[in-house]
Structure formats: structure tokens, C-alpha cells
Amino acid sequence: MGYPTEEEDALILDRFMRDNPIEEVVPVVSDTDLLALQAACREVAVEPDVRDYISRVTQATRAHAEVELGASPRAMLGLLHAAQARAAVNGRGYVIPDDVKALAPSVFEHRISLQAQTNLRGDSASQVLAEIIDSVPAPVEQETAGAAPGD
């Protein structure tokens, strides 16, 4: 993302010198509704082969030569729950491998540490994660949880 320019810094300082935008935030959903939505997402089915895929992607971050510290169990659970939420948002009651592939970079990027030489070469965590995801075979999508993928 990078840092703001000097001009952008000046705009930020001017804009927030007196105002705090947090004070103007208006809820769009109640805390009760949010908790209910979170609980509903946790009910989205994740078949054993997809859970295994999540585990193998996580393990691959730990074994990759360019990674100093791989994804933790907590990061793995974050990927599981994010995939469940993505499936729900897309109107599915089950997670597909594409949910995992789409979200793994966002979930893991800030949760892994690269080897010093990888950073010196200019390789980014997103590049390394793309390589990892491409290297782990995804399960073949079959009829899952009573509905064909894409339904």
C-alpha cells in the first residue's frame, strides 16, 4: 500500500486535527444481529476434504523454504471461518476449495514471516503465498452438502 505523500500527510493532519471520525460512525447492524450472522456462518458445512485442504495449505506455509514462520493454528482457523463466511455471502451452505484459494492470501499474508533473503530479493508474502497455494492440490469439487457446486 505504501506511505502517503507529503501532500496527503498534510490533508490527513488538516482533516483530523479537530475531528475524530470514530465519533461519527453509525452502526449498520445491531450487535445481536452481528452475533447471529457470525453464528450462522459457523453452520456452513466444510467437508473433510476441504478441511484437509485448509490444513495442507497451512502446513505448506510452515514448510516453504522462503518462510521463516508459517501460519499458526489460529491463522488456519481464521481461514476456515473466512471461507465459511464467503460461502454464506455467496448463498452457499458449504465451502468449496475456491473459497479457500481466494481467501488464503488475505488471511495469511500478515500472519507469516519471510526469510531475510526472501525480503532482500524483493519477494513479497503475497508472491510466496500464491506459489504455495498453486503448489497444494485442491480437492475435486463434488456434490457437497446435498447441493452441486455452483447451485
MARBA-184741 format. One record per residue (C-alpha): x, y, z; residue in one letter. Coordinates in steps of 0.05 Angstrom, whole numbers. Last residue first. Layout:
BEGIN
[r [X,Y,Z],a]
...
END
This chain:
BEGIN
[r [-521,-481,-141],d]
[r [-450,-470,-166],g]
[r [-424,-531,-130],p]
[r [-477,-586,-130],a]
[r [-522,-588,-70],a]
[r [-534,-641,-17],g]
[r [-477,-619,29],a]
[r [-427,-626,-28],t]
[r [-434,-656,-97],e]
[r [-363,-658,-120],q]
[r [-307,-608,-124],e]
[r [-241,-641,-135],v]
[r [-196,-629,-75],p]
[r [-143,-575,-84],a]
[r [-71,-594,-99],p]
[r [-22,-552,-59],v]
[r [31,-520,-103],s]
[r [-12,-463,-130],d]
[r [-29,-442,-59],i]
[r [45,-442,-40],i]
[r [65,-401,-101],e]
[r [10,-351,-88],a]
[r [32,-348,-16],l]
[r [103,-332,-36],v]
[r [80,-276,-82],q]
[r [33,-248,-29],s]
[r [89,-250,23],a]
[r [131,-207,-22],s]
[r [195,-222,-59],d]
[r [243,-164,-60],g]
[r [306,-205,-62],r]
[r [324,-176,7],l]
[r [256,-199,34],n]
[r [269,-270,11],t]
[r [340,-267,40],q]
[r [311,-248,108],a]
[r [264,-308,108],q]
[r [191,-289,106],l]
[r [144,-281,165],s]
[r [73,-306,162],i]
[r [10,-278,193],r]
[r [4,-214,153],h]
[r [-6,-251,87],e]
[r [-45,-309,117],f]
[r [-117,-286,116],v]
[r [-112,-244,53],s]
[r [-72,-296,15],p]
[r [-115,-354,38],a]
[r [-181,-320,19],l]
[r [-190,-336,-55],a]
[r [-158,-405,-51],k]
[r [-201,-425,9],v]
[r [-266,-402,-24],d]
[r [-243,-437,-88],d]
[r [-237,-502,-49],p]
[r [-313,-500,-37],i]
[r [-348,-485,29],v]
[r [-420,-506,40],y]
[r [-488,-474,53],g]
[r [-480,-430,-8],r]
[r [-511,-361,-20],g]
[r [-447,-326,-40],n]
[r [-445,-289,27],v]
[r [-452,-356,62],a]
[r [-394,-386,23],a]
[r [-351,-326,38],r]
[r [-369,-331,112],a]
[r [-349,-405,114],q]
[r [-284,-389,78],a]
[r [-269,-334,129],a]
[r [-283,-383,186],h]
[r [-235,-435,158],l]
[r [-182,-384,141],l]
[r [-185,-355,212],g]
[r [-180,-425,239],l]
[r [-115,-434,200],m]
[r [-90,-367,226],a]
[r [-104,-391,297],r]
[r [-66,-456,282],p]
[r [-7,-412,261],s]
[r [14,-395,191],a]
[r [88,-403,176],g]
[r [148,-370,208],l]
[r [213,-363,169],e]
[r [181,-374,100],v]
[r [224,-377,37],e]
[r [238,-452,43],a]
[r [164,-470,49],h]
[r [149,-520,105],a]
[r [107,-477,151],r]
[r [67,-445,94],t]
[r [56,-515,66],a]
[r [25,-537,132],q]
[r [-28,-483,126],t]
[r [-44,-503,54],v]
[r [-47,-576,77],r]
[r [-93,-558,135],s]
[r [-141,-519,91],i]
[r [-141,-577,42],y]
[r [-157,-626,98],d]
[r [-216,-582,118],r]
[r [-238,-583,45],v]
[r [-232,-660,42],d]
[r [-270,-665,109],p]
[r [-329,-625,83],e]
[r [-340,-555,109],v]
[r [-413,-541,121],a]
[r [-436,-470,137],v]
[r [-461,-470,209],e]
[r [-404,-424,231],r]
[r [-433,-372,183],c]
[r [-499,-373,220],a]
[r [-464,-360,286],a]
[r [-429,-299,256],q]
[r [-495,-274,229],l]
[r [-528,-282,297],a]
[r [-470,-245,331],l]
[r [-479,-188,281],l]
[r [-554,-186,292],d]
[r [-545,-181,367],t]
[r [-491,-127,359],d]
[r [-540,-87,317],s]
[r [-526,-74,244],v]
[r [-509,-10,206],v]
[r [-480,25,266],p]
[r [-465,99,257],v]
[r [-394,124,258],v]
[r [-389,198,273],e]
[r [-347,193,337],e]
[r [-299,147,300],i]
[r [-286,203,251],p]
[r [-250,244,304],n]
[r [-249,317,285],d]
[r [-203,372,309],r]
[r [-135,358,275],m]
[r [-165,301,234],f]
[r [-176,334,167],r]
[r [-116,381,170],d]
[r [-68,327,191],l]
[r [-94,279,138],i]
[r [-90,332,84],l]
[r [-18,349,104],a]
[r [1,275,101],d]
[r [-30,271,32],e]
[r [13,329,9],e]
[r [76,295,37],e]
[r [57,231,1],t]
[r [22,175,37],p]
[r [61,112,53],y]
[r [57,47,15],g]
[r [0,0,0],m]
END
